[in-house]
C-alpha cells in the first residue's frame, strides 16, 4: 500500500481528482472565493498530510503536470488571433495600457518588497503575480524565484481581481468596454477574465487578449531587470 500511495501515478491521480472536485464545488456554489485551484491545493495538502506522503514523492507525479504547463501557454495565441482586428484598430491604446499595467505591477511589487525588506528570492517569486500560472511558474524559475510562492501569489491576485474588479471600475468611472477588459486581464489574468466575461462579451474578449500581451511584457521586463540585478 505504501508503495502505491507514494508512486508518481498516485500523485497525478489525486491532483486531477482534487481539481475536478474544485471545479464541481465552484460550479455548484458560484462563489468566487471557491476557486477550483485553491480548493485543489487544499485537498492535495490535506491528502498528503493524512497519508503521510513526503512532498518529494508527490513532486514526482506533479512534475508530469508541470511538463505540460509551458507548451500550454501556446493557447494564449488564440485570443490574440480572434481579436486581431480590435488590436489593429486600437493597437496604440491597447499596447500602451498593457505595457503600463504590466510595468506597474512589477515595479509596485519591487518597491513594496524592498520597503518590507524581503529577500531577492521572494521578490523574484512575487514579480509574476499578475500573469497566468504557466508563464508565471516558468518566469519565476528563470529569475531564481520560488515557483510555489509564485503560484500562491498568482491565485490570490486573480481572486482579488475577480472579486473587486467590477467595483473598482465603477469607482474609477471607467465605462469604455475595451478599457475595462484590458485593465482586468492585465492585472488579474485568467481568474479576473472570468469576471470580465460576466460583465460583457467585449470585456471578456479584451481581457483574454490582455492575458497574452501582459504575460509577454512581464517576461521581457522582468528578465531584463533580473539581468541588471534588481532581483
Buried (B, 14 or more C-beta within 10 A) or exposed (E): EEEEBBBBEBBBEBBEBBBEBBBEBBEEEEEBEBBBBBBBBEBBEEBBEEBEBEEEBBEBBBEEEBEEBEEEBEEBEEBBEEBEEBBEEBEEEBBEBBBEBBEEBBBEBBEEBEEEEBEBBBBBBBBBBBBBBBBBBBBBBBBEBBBEBBBBBBBBBBBBBBBBBBEBBEEEEEEBBBBBBBBBBBBBBBBBBBBBBEBBEBBBBBBBBBBBBBBBBBBEBBEEBBEEEBB
